[in-house]
Amino acid sequence: MGLYNIIESDTKCPKCGSDMGEWQSKELAIRDKYYIQNSLSYISLEPDMSGEIHNFCNECDATVDIKITKGKEGKPVWKKIKR
């Protein structure tokens, strides 16, 4: 796994409702052209950021993705991991 940034979010797992804590960023950018370096830093979403954040639910084994548009979290989408 490569480097990522840590995003704080209160979003719960959309499948089981569990608290998911810290999220990982993927390709966060400012104004869709200035990419934020992944450096294991804690960052807050700002109004001009876009990209995706991801997490894994330890309770139900779902992976959850959220699109970020203009600093706002979209609807969380989950999928089951095959083990």
C-alpha positions in Angstrom: 0.0 0.0 0.0 1.3 3.4 -0.9 1.2 6.7 1.1 -2.1 8.5 1.7 -3.4 11.3 3.8 -5.7 10.8 6.8 -9.1 12.5 6.6 -11.4 12.8 9.7 -15.0 12.1 8.9 -18.1 11.3 11.0 -19.6 9.2 8.2 -20.8 5.8 9.4 -20.7 2.6 7.4 -23.6 2.7 5.0 -24.1 -1.1 5.3 -24.1 -1.7 9.0 -24.0 1.8 10.6 -20.7 1.3 12.5 -18.3 4.2 13.2 -15.5 4.1 10.7 -13.1 6.7 12.2 -10.3 7.9 10.0 -10.5 7.7 6.2 -7.7 7.5 3.6 -7.5 10.0 0.7 -7.0 9.1 -2.9 -6.1 11.7 -5.5 -7.3 14.7 -3.6 -6.8 17.9 -5.6 -7.4 21.6 -5.2 -9.4 23.1 -8.0 -9.1 19.7 -9.9 -5.5 20.4 -10.9 -3.2 20.8 -7.9 -2.8 17.4 -6.4 -2.2 17.1 -2.7 0.9 15.0 -1.9 0.2 11.8 0.0 2.4 11.9 3.1 0.5 10.3 5.9 -0.6 13.7 7.1 -3.9 14.6 8.8 -5.8 17.1 6.6 -9.2 18.7 6.6 -11.4 19.0 3.6 -11.4 22.5 2.1 -14.1 24.0 -0.1 -12.0 23.8 -3.3 -10.9 20.1 -2.9 -12.1 17.1 -4.9 -11.2 13.5 -5.2 -12.1 10.4 -3.2 -11.7 9.0 0.4 -11.8 5.3 1.3 -12.2 3.1 4.4 -12.8 -0.5 5.5 -15.4 -1.5 8.0 -14.1 -4.0 10.5 -17.7 -5.0 11.6 -19.1 -6.1 8.2 -16.0 -6.3 5.9 -17.3 -3.7 3.5 -15.0 -1.3 1.7 -16.5 2.2 1.5 -15.7 5.0 -1.0 -16.9 8.6 -0.9 -16.5 11.1 -3.7 -15.4 14.6 -2.6 -16.7 17.5 -4.7 -16.0 21.1 -3.7 -14.9 20.0 -0.2 -18.2 18.2 0.4 -18.7 14.4 1.0 -21.0 12.7 -1.4 -23.1 9.6 -0.6 -21.0 6.7 0.7 -20.9 3.6 -1.5 -19.9 0.2 -0.2 -18.9 -3.1 -1.7 -18.1 -6.5 -0.2 -14.6 -7.8 -0.2 -14.0 -11.4 -1.2 -11.9 -13.2 1.3 
